[in-house]
């Protein structure tokens, strides 16, 4: 029972690592792009 729980914990941890990895790879560049566009828009408005 305990071993199964540990394996499940490891699986969940790895899943979280994978999600975090995907999140960082997908959303950080996207957020940076949106931020860059917003800055350019603000500069163009002045």
CNS distance restraints for C-alpha pairs under 8 A (distance, minus, plus):
assign (resid   1 and name CA) (resid   5 and name CA) 6.34 0.50 0.50
assign (resid   2 and name CA) (resid   6 and name CA) 6.27 0.50 0.50
assign (resid   3 and name CA) (resid   7 and name CA) 6.22 0.50 0.50
assign (resid   4 and name CA) (resid   8 and name CA) 6.15 0.50 0.50
assign (resid   5 and name CA) (resid   9 and name CA) 6.14 0.50 0.50
assign (resid   6 and name CA) (resid  10 and name CA) 6.21 0.50 0.50
assign (resid   7 and name CA) (resid  11 and name CA) 6.16 0.50 0.50
assign (resid   8 and name CA) (resid  12 and name CA) 6.12 0.50 0.50
assign (resid   9 and name CA) (resid  13 and name CA) 6.05 0.50 0.50
assign (resid  10 and name CA) (resid  14 and name CA) 6.10 0.50 0.50
assign (resid  11 and name CA) (resid  15 and name CA) 6.12 0.50 0.50
assign (resid  12 and name CA) (resid  16 and name CA) 6.21 0.50 0.50
assign (resid  13 and name CA) (resid  17 and name CA) 6.23 0.50 0.50
assign (resid  14 and name CA) (resid  18 and name CA) 6.14 0.50 0.50
assign (resid  15 and name CA) (resid  19 and name CA) 6.18 0.50 0.50
assign (resid  16 and name CA) (resid  20 and name CA) 6.01 0.50 0.50
assign (resid  17 and name CA) (resid  21 and name CA) 6.04 0.50 0.50
assign (resid  18 and name CA) (resid  22 and name CA) 6.15 0.50 0.50
assign (resid  19 and name CA) (resid  23 and name CA) 5.93 0.50 0.50
assign (resid  20 and name CA) (resid  24 and name CA) 6.07 0.50 0.50
assign (resid  21 and name CA) (resid  25 and name CA) 6.15 0.50 0.50
assign (resid  22 and name CA) (resid  26 and name CA) 5.88 0.50 0.50
assign (resid  23 and name CA) (resid  27 and name CA) 5.52 0.50 0.50
assign (resid  23 and name CA) (resid  28 and name CA) 7.44 0.50 0.50
assign (resid  24 and name CA) (resid  28 and name CA) 5.37 0.50 0.50
assign (resid  25 and name CA) (resid  29 and name CA) 6.89 0.50 0.50
assign (resid  26 and name CA) (resid  30 and name CA) 6.47 0.50 0.50
assign (resid  27 and name CA) (resid  31 and name CA) 5.83 0.50 0.50
assign (resid  28 and name CA) (resid  32 and name CA) 6.10 0.50 0.50
assign (resid  29 and name CA) (resid  33 and name CA) 6.07 0.50 0.50
assign (resid  30 and name CA) (resid  34 and name CA) 6.22 0.50 0.50
assign (resid  31 and name CA) (resid  35 and name CA) 6.03 0.50 0.50
assign (resid  32 and name CA) (resid  36 and name CA) 6.02 0.50 0.50
assign (resid  33 and name CA) (resid  37 and name CA) 6.20 0.50 0.50
assign (resid  34 and name CA) (resid  38 and name CA) 6.14 0.50 0.50
assign (resid  35 and name CA) (resid  39 and name CA) 6.20 0.50 0.50
assign (resid  36 and name CA) (resid  40 and name CA) 6.22 0.50 0.50
assign (resid  37 and name CA) (resid  41 and name CA) 6.11 0.50 0.50
assign (resid  38 and name CA) (resid  42 and name CA) 6.20 0.50 0.50
assign (resid  39 and name CA) (resid  43 and name CA) 6.16 0.50 0.50
assign (resid  40 and name CA) (resid  44 and name CA) 6.10 0.50 0.50
assign (resid  41 and name CA) (resid  45 and name CA) 6.23 0.50 0.50
assign (resid  42 and name CA) (resid  46 and name CA) 6.71 0.50 0.50
